[in-house]
């Protein structure tokens, strides 16, 4: 497996596999980035995984207690 790291500005796109996969940065905020992926019909997308350092979302009762 190889690793690719690129800096993108909002509106910029990266293309992979002769255009079968296109990744674009549609917007961002201090904590998140909005990515757009355009994939060829036969590209398989894996289920999202939760990173080890991700916290589960707070339910409303927990938010109210804070």
C-alpha positions as CSV (number, residue, x, y, z in Angstrom):
1,X,0.0,0.0,0.0
2,X,1.3,3.5,-0.8
3,X,0.5,6.8,1.0
4,X,-0.2,10.0,-0.8
5,X,-0.4,13.3,1.1
6,X,-1.5,16.5,-0.7
7,X,-2.7,19.9,0.4
8,X,-5.8,21.1,-1.4
9,X,-7.6,24.4,-1.6
10,X,-11.4,24.5,-1.5
11,X,-12.7,23.6,-5.0
12,X,-9.5,21.7,-6.0
13,X,-9.7,18.0,-7.1
14,X,-7.3,15.1,-7.4
15,X,-7.9,12.3,-9.9
16,X,-6.8,8.7,-9.6
17,X,-6.7,5.7,-11.9
18,X,-7.3,7.6,-15.1
19,X,-10.2,9.5,-13.6
20,X,-12.0,6.5,-12.2
21,X,-11.7,8.1,-8.7
22,X,-11.9,11.9,-8.2
23,X,-11.4,13.4,-4.8
24,X,-12.2,17.0,-4.2
25,X,-12.2,19.4,-1.2
26,X,-15.7,21.1,-1.2
27,X,-15.3,23.0,2.1
28,X,-13.7,22.8,5.5
29,X,-13.9,24.1,9.1
30,X,-11.3,24.0,11.9
31,X,-12.3,20.5,12.8
32,X,-13.6,18.9,9.6
33,X,-13.1,18.8,5.9
34,X,-15.8,18.1,3.4
35,X,-14.5,15.7,0.7
36,X,-16.3,14.8,-2.5
37,X,-15.4,11.4,-4.1
38,X,-16.6,10.6,-7.6
39,X,-16.0,6.9,-8.3
40,X,-16.4,4.7,-11.3
41,X,-19.3,2.2,-11.1
42,X,-17.1,-0.7,-10.4
43,X,-15.0,0.9,-7.5
44,X,-15.8,-0.9,-4.2
45,X,-16.2,1.4,-1.2
46,X,-15.4,-0.2,2.2
47,X,-17.6,0.5,5.2
48,X,-16.3,3.4,7.2
49,X,-14.3,2.5,10.3
50,X,-14.1,4.4,13.5
51,X,-10.6,5.5,14.3
52,X,-9.2,4.5,17.7
53,X,-9.1,8.1,18.9
54,X,-12.6,9.0,17.7
55,X,-15.1,9.7,20.4
56,X,-18.7,8.3,20.0
57,X,-21.3,11.0,19.4
58,X,-22.9,12.4,22.5
59,X,-26.6,11.8,22.9
60,X,-28.8,14.7,23.8
61,X,-28.9,13.8,27.5
62,X,-25.2,13.8,27.7
63,X,-25.0,17.1,25.9
64,X,-27.5,18.6,28.2
65,X,-25.5,17.5,31.2
66,X,-22.4,19.3,30.0
